[in-house]
Amino acid sequence: MSTAVDSKSNQGSKPGFLEKMVARARLEVYPERCLNRRHPKSGCRACRDICPVEAISFGDFSEIDYSRCCGCGICVGVCPTEVFTLGGYSYNSLLTRVAGKSEAEFNCSRRSPGRGNGVTVPCLGYLDESFLVAVISRGAQTVTLDITPCPDCPLQSGFQSLQRCLARANKILALFGREGKIRLATGGKNPFRGGRDIRQYSRRELFSYLGRGVRNMAEGKQGSRTKILNPARAGLAPRLPEKRRLLLQSLLALAEPASHTLESQDLPFLQIETAVECDVCGLCATLCPSEALQRNDHEGKRVIEFNTSLCIACHLCLEICPRKALRSSTSFNICDVLAGKSMVIAEQVTSTCPRCGQAGILSDGSGLCLNCQKENNIREWLIRQQ
């Protein structure tokens, strides 16, 4: 279930390009997808750290301040689980607009109309590596990102995010001999719509512009500040993000890779190593947002299986493992991603518990399954308290 903001009520007296950006874009939020809602030990703060107007905050709850939100969509590009979407925009619709073009060009909402044939998005930081790779995989020989307004834009984090995504996309494309297909370019002076001179907005000025609408909101009106994260564990079904599906489809379309191994740092791929110390408790599999980790019973063994194709490199499993048994490799093999197969990374022999009669992993000390052993421990603790 999503929460959306009525952007018209939040325009206030923003700079011209922000008014137009907010008018066109509507941020929608799917709180049940957030890693922090899945487990409080999640260290993901990607959306908060990238937001150029500090509209996202984390405390006991995470909140979106819609009076600040400008609808730039940068949070959409960096969130690994697609908590955010931007109404009126989607990667698939943008791909349709450049279908059949050998040269695809994209620009932001600050770019003057009539300058080039680029497709306009609110901010180029909205685009991520899965989208950039997809454009090339669908036949474009080159992708040009018009960054003419970026050096003086108050939304600097969008430009920084774009540069990181560009580097990741080119690393991925290099595996298939397609490096250098995506480039940054400038298109001349007067990038503002209407031909106005570029003005540099200070951080204080920008927040002032974005905050003026707060005073005009009706007292007690819901929606100006929306809690998006809740510790309640409801509706947390695993889901493979659309951007991951898009990336997998694109990799398959790029044909045989020219090289196979690549450092996994900063890339949306992760290889979990064999976990010798794992007791197969299954916490990682239960909370994995994309079902890359699964716990299954096979031939008298309980196993943890890992599928690198489905792994979105959110690192939640590494953060929440009670025994710290999981480790990630510093590199990955693209063939493992393309194969889409699961591999066993941990296993324990199962036996029938003498108390409950269920198949499980028996404790070395008591000979009971883990659940029965926990009951024993609680019972012994209660006795000691008497």
N, C-alpha and C positions, 0 to 999 in steps of 0.2 A: 504494500500500500504506500502511495507516495503522498508527500505534502508539497503543495505548489504555492508560489508567491504571486500575488497580483502586482506586477511590476509597475503599473501606472500609478498606484498610490504611493510609490516610494521614490518617484523621480526627484521631487524637491527642486533644488536649484543646482543640479549637477552640471559639469561642463558639457557642452553640446554633444560631443561624441559619446559620453556616458549616458546622456538622456536617450539617444537613439539606440544605444546598445541595450539598455534596460527595456525600452519599449518593444524591442524585437524578441528578446530572449526571456524565457521563464524557467527559473531553476526549479526542478522537481527533485524531491528527496525520498529515498527508500531506506528508512532507518534500519530495517531488519537485516540489511546487507552489510552493515558496518562491522568491521573486525572487533571494535571496542565493545560492541553489544554482544558479540559471541563470547568474549572472555575479557575480564578487566585487566589481565596482564598483557594485552596487546599493546605494543609500543607504537602502533601506527598513528601518526599525526600529519600525514601527507597533506590533507586538505587544509588544515589549520596553518601549517607552515608555509604553504604556497599562496594562500589567499592575500591579494594585494591590498585589501581594504579591511582586513581583520574582522570579517563578518562571521568567522567560525571560531568558537572557543571550546575548550575542554575543561571540565571541572568534575563534580560528581556526575553531571550530565554534560553532554555536548550540545551546543546550541548554534543555530543559524540566526544571525541578526539581519533580517531582511531589509531593515532600514538602511543598512550599509551595503548589502549585496548589489552589485552592478550587473550581474548576469554575464560576466566575461566567460564563464565556462572553464576556467583554468582548473578548478577542482575536479571537473569531469575527466580531464586528461590524466590526472595523477592518481585518482582513486583506483586501487586494484580490483575492487569488488563492485564497482558501478553503483555506489550509493547515490550519486547525482546524475541527472540527465538534464539536458537543456531543451526545453520545449521549442519546437520549430526547427530543430537541428538534430541530425543523427549521422553517424558515419556512413550508413548505407545510402541515405539520401544524397550525401555529398559525392559518394562514389558514382551514383547515377548521373550526376551533373557533369562529371568528367569522363564518363564512359565513351570509349572510341577515340579519345584525344591522345595524340602521341606526346603532347606537351601539356601538362596540367599545371595550373597556377592558382595559388591561394593568397588572399590578402585579408586584412582585418577591417573592422568597421570604421577605422580612422582614415582609410585610404580614399582619395578623391574619386568620385564616380567618373566613368569614362576613361580611366587611365588603365589600359590593358584589358585583358579578357579573363581576369581571375575570378574565382569563386570566393565570395565574401563570407567570413565567419566572424563572430563577435571579437575574438582574440585568437591569434595563431597558437597561443598556449592551450587552446581547446583541443588541438590535434595531438595524438600520441603516436608512438612508433608503430602500433598495429595498423593504424589508418595509413600512415605514410608508406609502409611496406605493401599494403593492399593496393594502393594506387599503382605502384610499379608492377605488381603481380597481375594486374588487370590490363596491362598493355601499354601503359605510359612509358615512354623512353626517358623522360625527365620530369621532375617535379620541382617547380620554382615557388619559393615562399617569399613573398614580397615584404621585406622588413623595413621599408622606408620610414615608417613612423616610429619604429621600435626604440631607437636610442633616446628619444625624448618623451616616451610614453610614461605616464605615472604608474601604469600597471607593469612595472619592470619584471615582476616575478613570472609573468606570462612569457616574456622574451627569454628569460633564463630557462624556463621549463621547455620551451621550444628547442633551444640549443641542445639540451640534454636528450630530448626525444629524437632529434635529428641524428645525434651521435649514435644512439642505440639502433635506430633504423638502418643507418649505413653499416654498422657492425653486422647486423643480421643479413643485410643484402650482400655483404662481402663474402659470406659463406656460399653464396650462389653465383659469385662472379659479377654482381651487379653494383659494386661500390661506386660512389660518386654520382649516382643518378638523382640525388636530391640535393638542392643547393639553395642557399640564401641569396637574395638579390635586392637591390634598391632601385627605385624607379624615378628618381629625380626629386625636385623640391615641392613645397606646398602639399604635403600629404593630407592636411586637414580637408574635410569636406567644405566646400564653399571657398576654397583657396585661401583661407586665413593663415596667418603666420603660426608657426609652431610655438606653443607656450609651454614652458615647463612648470608643472604643478608640484608644489612641495607636498610632503606627506601630510602635514597639518592642513593645508588647503584642501587636499583631496578628501580627507576625513570630514572636514567641515562641509564640503559640498554634499557628501553622501549622507550626513547626519541631519540636515535641515528638515527633512521630511518627518522626522520623529515627532517634532512638536505639533505637527498638524494631524497626527493620528488621533482617532477618538479614544477617550480614556477606557481602558479595559478591553480594547479591541484585540482579538486573538489573531495571531499570524505574523505580527511584526517581529516576534522572536519565538522561534519554534524549537522545542527540544527534539533532537533527532536521535539521541542515543538513550537507551533505557536499560538498566541492569536486568530487567525481567527477561527471562529466556523464553520468548514466545516467537513463533513464526520464523525460526532460524533454519529453514530447510536449505541444504546445499544447492548452489546454482553456479553453473559455468557462465562467467560474464560474456556478453555478446562480443566484446572486443577480443576476448581470447578465441572465440569461435572464428572470428574474422582473421586473426593472425594465423591460426592453424590452416584455414582454407587457403590463405595466401602462400604459406610455406609450401603446401602441396602443389600449388599452381606454378611455383618457381622452378619445378623440375629437380633434377639431381644436383645436390650441393657440390661445389667445387672443393670445399674442405669440410671437415666434420667437427672438429673440436674448437671450442671458444671459451674464453674466460667468462664466467657467469656474473661477474661483478657488474652491477647496474643494469643488467638485462632481465627481462621478464621470464627467466628460466631458472630452475633450481634443481639440483640433483641431490637427493637425500642418500647418504651412505648407509651401508649395513649397520644396524644398531645392535651391537652385541649386548649392551646393558639393558635393553628394552624388556620390560616385563609384560608387554602386549596388553596394557590396561585399556588401550583404545581411546584415550582422551583426545589424542591428535586426530584420529579418524572421525570421532564424533563431532568435533568442532571445525574440521577442515571445510572452508567455504565452498570449495569446488569439487569435492570428492576425489581429490588427487590421492588421498590416503584412505584406505579402507581396511577394516578388520574382518577377517573371514576365518572359517574353520575348514581345513582341508586334511583329510587322511590322518586323523588323530592329532593334528596340530592346529593351534590358533596362530594366525599369521597377520602381520601388517604388510599390506601391499601398497606400493607407491607407483603412480603413473605420472611421469614428468610432463607428458602432453597436457594434462589437466592442471598441473601446478602453476599458480599465478605468482609465485615467489613472494607471498605476503609475509612469510616467516613466522606465522602464528604458531605453527607446530613446534618450532624451535624455542619459542618464548614460553609456552605453557607446559612442556613436558615435565612431569613431576620429578623424574630421575635425571633430567638433562641428558638423556640417552641419544637424542637425535643430533646428527651433524650434517652439515651441507658441504658438498664438494666445491672447490674453487673453479671448476670448469664443468662443462656439459657437452654431450655429443648430440648434434642436431639430428642424427639418425634415430636416436632414442625418442626425440620429440615427434619425428615424422612417423615412427612405427606405431605409436599410440598404445604400447603394451605396458602392462603392470609387472613390477618385479617385487619379490619378497625381500623386505629389508629387516624383518625381525620375525622370530617364531618361537613358540613354546609348546612342548608336548602337553596334550590335554588328557585328563583321566576323569573318572566318575567320582564325584565328591561323596564320601561315606555318609555325610549328614543330610544334604539336600537332594542327592541323586542326580544333580546336573553335571554335564560335562564342563570341565574348566581346568584351569592351571592350579595345581595343588601347592599349598605352602610347604616348604621343606620341613618346617618345624612341627606343624600341627597335622599335616596331611589333609587339610581342608581347602576348599576353594577360597578364592580371595574374598568373596562376599561373606561366607561363613566365618572366615578368619577375622574379618572386621567386626562381625557380631560378637565374636569371642572377646576381642579386645575391648569393645564397649562394655560388655558384661563385667569383665575383670576390673575395668576402671570404676564402674558404679559400685562394685563390692568394696573397693579400696576407699571410696568416699564415705562409707557407712561408719 
